[in-house]
């Protein structure tokens, strides 16, 4: 018996998270929130069993849909500045601590190009 959920069940879990991209998926996996029956590398686990790419896996649709899930740039910038973080490293640590609101992207440069 496989230690991972069937593809369709794992896909539902992944899409329920509201993550916008593979970077956010990796951060989520490293935060320790991933159930043991959901693979951290679904692209490998399901490569011959349903895998259609990261956009499909996360249900992000396209970059425009992903952007709509987040605060407008000015509002997200205000949140980021209110934290008093000094650099990208501190931002990543803050994101990994699980304090980031879902409407603030873990990868702002990727979202607000």
C-alpha positions in Angstrom: 0.0 0.0 0.0 1.3 3.4 -0.9 2.2 5.8 1.9 0.6 8.7 -0.1 -3.0 9.6 -0.9 -4.3 8.7 -4.3 -3.6 11.6 -6.8 -7.2 13.0 -6.8 -7.3 13.2 -2.9 -3.8 14.8 -2.7 -4.8 17.2 -5.4 -7.8 18.3 -3.4 -5.6 18.9 -0.4 -3.1 20.9 -2.4 -5.8 23.1 -4.0 -7.4 23.7 -0.7 -4.3 25.6 0.5 -4.7 28.5 -1.8 -0.9 28.6 -2.7 0.0 30.5 -5.8 3.2 28.8 -6.9 5.8 26.1 -6.4 7.9 28.4 -4.1 4.9 28.8 -1.8 4.4 25.0 -1.9 8.0 24.4 -0.9 7.7 26.9 2.0 4.5 25.2 3.1 6.2 21.8 3.0 9.2 23.0 5.1 6.9 24.7 7.7 6.0 21.2 8.9 2.3 21.6 8.0 2.3 18.9 5.3 0.5 15.7 6.3 2.7 12.7 5.9 0.3 11.2 3.3 0.8 14.1 0.9 4.1 14.1 -0.9 6.4 17.1 -0.8 7.4 16.3 -4.4 4.1 15.5 -6.1 5.8 16.0 -9.5 7.9 12.9 -8.9 5.3 10.8 -6.9 2.5 11.2 -9.4 4.5 11.6 -12.6 2.9 8.5 -14.1 -0.4 8.9 -12.3 -2.2 12.2 -13.0 0.5 14.9 -12.7 -0.2 17.7 -15.1 2.1 20.5 -13.7 2.3 22.9 -10.9 -0.5 25.2 -12.1 -2.9 22.3 -12.2 -1.7 20.9 -8.9 -2.1 24.2 -7.0 -5.3 25.2 -9.0 -3.7 28.6 -9.6 -5.1 28.9 -13.1 -2.6 31.4 -14.4 -0.4 34.2 -13.1 -3.3 36.7 -13.2 -5.5 34.4 -11.1 -2.7 34.0 -8.6 -2.3 37.8 -8.4 -6.0 38.2 -7.6 -5.6 36.0 -4.5 -3.3 38.6 -2.9 -3.6 42.1 -1.6 -2.8 44.9 -4.0 0.9 45.8 -4.0 0.6 48.9 -1.8 -1.3 47.1 0.9 1.1 44.2 0.9 4.0 46.6 1.0 2.4 48.3 4.1 2.1 44.9 5.8 5.7 44.1 5.0 7.0 47.4 6.2 5.0 47.2 9.4 7.0 44.1 10.4 10.3 45.9 10.7 12.3 43.2 8.9 15.7 44.1 7.7 16.2 41.8 4.7 15.0 38.9 2.5 16.4 36.4 5.0 14.3 37.8 7.8 11.3 37.8 5.5 11.7 34.1 4.7 12.1 33.3 8.4 8.9 35.2 9.1 7.1 33.4 6.4 8.3 30.0 7.7 7.0 30.8 11.2 3.5 30.6 9.9 2.6 34.1 10.7 2.1 35.3 7.1 -1.6 36.0 6.2 -2.8 34.1 3.1 -3.3 37.3 1.2 0.3 38.3 1.5 2.6 36.4 -0.9 5.7 34.6 0.4 7.4 35.5 -2.9 6.4 39.2 -3.5 8.8 39.7 -6.5 7.2 36.7 -8.2 3.7 38.1 -7.8 4.3 41.8 -8.1 6.6 41.9 -11.2 
